[in-house]
Amino acid sequence: MAGTTETDQPLSPSGRLFLQPLMNQVIICALGGDHPIPVAPLKTQIQNSVMLKHPRFCSLMVRDSGGREHWRRTHVDIDRHIIIHTCPLHDDPSVSDEDAVNGYVADLSYSSPLSADKPLWEIHVLVAHKAAVFRVHHALGDGISLMALLLSGCRRVDDTAEAPSLGVSGAAVSGFRRWSVWTAVRMVLFTLVYVWGVLMRVFWVRDKATAVSGGDGVEGWPRGLATARFRLDDFKTVKRAVAGSTINDVLFGAISSGLSRYLDIRSPKALQEGDQITGLAMVNLRPHQGLEDFSKLMNSNSLSPWGNKFGVILLPVYYHRHHSNPLQYVKTAKSMIDKKKLSLEALFTYKLMDFVTYLFGPKFTSILNHRLICNSTFTISNIVGPGEDIILVGNLVKYIRAITMHMLSYAGNADMQILVAKDIIPDPKVLAKCFEDALFEMKKAALDVLNY
């Protein structure tokens, strides 16, 4: 507790929400290099970076006597924010760098909260594993903002004077392009149906228990982490075979198929054909659909300023023991996601969160969000990263991976990190393989269609 000063800045409603015990969210991003990350140059680059010009990365979170949160500028001691591990994380030489980093990140995700006596970010340098792990509290910004910040410190391999180009994401809600009476009617109808579904999900409706179900309290359980690897070209091949589809449609089709495959392995008799489990997807609400230039995000007068600017939509997955045509998963996903895009479901959840926080405070809003998560089965998001190879402090970046069930593309690859509670899903690598196999089957079917 502390008295406020004239220079203190209040947190946004979403920032206050993410600091509540039930919603205490830390964004984790792992970055691997060709060589060990050089610590001294990394410190120098951060010390001189635009990151330390951003007030949220140079501020403590303090609470006044009434419990309201504020940002207060402070001196940043770089040595307290960069945690260095020079030795291997495992004595067993058979443990790969990827498994070592995934295990380290999984442990960080539930056992090591960020300390409130310094600005809410850290960088863990795993020298022996040629990796760095960035941890930033969600109260500081969303994934789009933080990816733009990360890339502002990187350069292109083919032209080290240039910053990486920022891709365009299908995650943003683009709305409809052609106004008509029928389009407006559909928008209103879909919005009413989906908003009602969100409210029902908060208060009454919950998914049927399956082998992948969690619930209240699992956020504190030990974690496991696995990586599903994809090629963007494979997504594009499937996309071409299903008219009008997007990479997001293909991704969700692969998730639907992969979850069905995994449930067949774990509990083949638990679900009936067509039973539903539900995902929560994070949707970018910025006018620009891709990653914004960092200078635009820093401008408070921008149409898309820094912060948390996303809504949530419900994405149903229907269990199918067998599909004669793997592309049917994509067609089903496209039909559903097209309706979601036309609705205002994501915008409604974003505005509702702010409105409820304003009226009743962040604690009450966190309870509602917690119920929404507990009554669903999984969360998912994705971000389009740089399309070309990049370097960080002179080191070629081999991969960039955000954590949760999150797909992040980089230089033609797309890695999905799957974070699970070990006691519920003890074999996350099997689940990752189910997703990879699902996309492989879709690609084979797509090639048959395209070569017909």
Secondary structure, 3 states (H helix, E strand, C coil): CCCCCCCCEECCHHHHHHCCHHHCCEEEEEEEECCCCCHHHHHHHHHCCHHHHCHHHHEEEEECCCCCEEEEECCCCHHHHEEEECCCCCCCCCCCHHHHHHHHHHHHHHHCCCCCCCCCEEEEEEHHHCEEEEEEEHHHCCHHHHHHHHHHCCEECCCCCCCCCCCECCCCCCCCCCCCHHHHHHHHHHHHHHHHHHHHHHHCCCCCCCCCCCCCCHHHCCEEEEEEEEEHHHHHHHHHHCCCCCHHHHHHHHHHHHHHHHHHHHCCCCCCCCCEEEEEEEEECCCCCECCCHHHHHCCCCCCCCCCCEEEEEEEEECCCCCCCCHHHHHHHHHHHHHHHHCCHHHHHHHHHHHHHHHHCHHHHHHHHHHHHHCCCEEEEEEECCCCCEEECCEEEEEEEECCCEEEEECCEEEEEEEEECCCCCCHHHHHHHHHHHHHHHHHHHHHHHCC
